[in-house]
Amino acid sequence: MKSILVVSVLVMCLVIAGCKSTEPQRPEEKAVMQAQIQDTVSLLKEKDPSIDRFFTQSYGYVIFPQVFKAAFVGGGASGRGEVYEQGRLVGYSRLSQASIGFSFGGEYFREAIFFRDKADLDKFKSEEYTFAAQVTGVALSEGVAAKADYKDGMAVFVMADKGLMADASLGGQKFTFVPLTK
């Protein structure tokens, strides 16, 4: 039973991850992602204007405009985003997530991760950065960002988009960084 569960989680993660590369390959894909990023930033600021301090005070940040999460007992999530250093686009990132526990359903969400200083961003940009299971994002709502602070050099905000998910699971997120090519 345990091996069936492990295999189903791995298969689900592979299916969710899909075949897309971390960096958009065609100019149209890059334009679509940039529009999604701008839309996500606008929605984050609209939902909670106090999040603006993270955009202005953080050394860098990554925005994932569309992360898809699906689960049936075990689950996984995947999404692509853009990485910014001092307001400039410096690369792309892929988010992968695996979880185990009681989970059922599917949803889309947006995620923003802010890095307090250069060392924190450099750590993220290192090969296959991973969040431990205990690192969680703050669900963004009015006034939440005003009270939020960095933990271990990061502040993570999540905004649900659409879908329905029952989730009482344990998991972690893994990130891959690809520098911007000229």
KASULVEN-V183950 format. One record per run of one state. SS is the DSSP state (H for helix, E for strand, C for the rest). FROM is the first residue (numbers start at 1). TO is the last residue. If there is no record, write none. Layout:
{{SS:FROM:TO} {SS:FROM:TO}}
This chain:
{{C:1:1} {H:2:17} {C:18:26} {H:27:47} {C:48:48} {H:49:57} {C:58:59} {E:60:72} {C:73:74} {E:75:85} {C:86:87} {E:88:115} {C:116:117} {H:118:125} {C:126:128} {E:129:130} {C:131:137} {E:138:139} {C:140:143} {H:144:147} {C:148:150} {E:151:151} {C:152:153} {E:154:179} {C:180:182}}
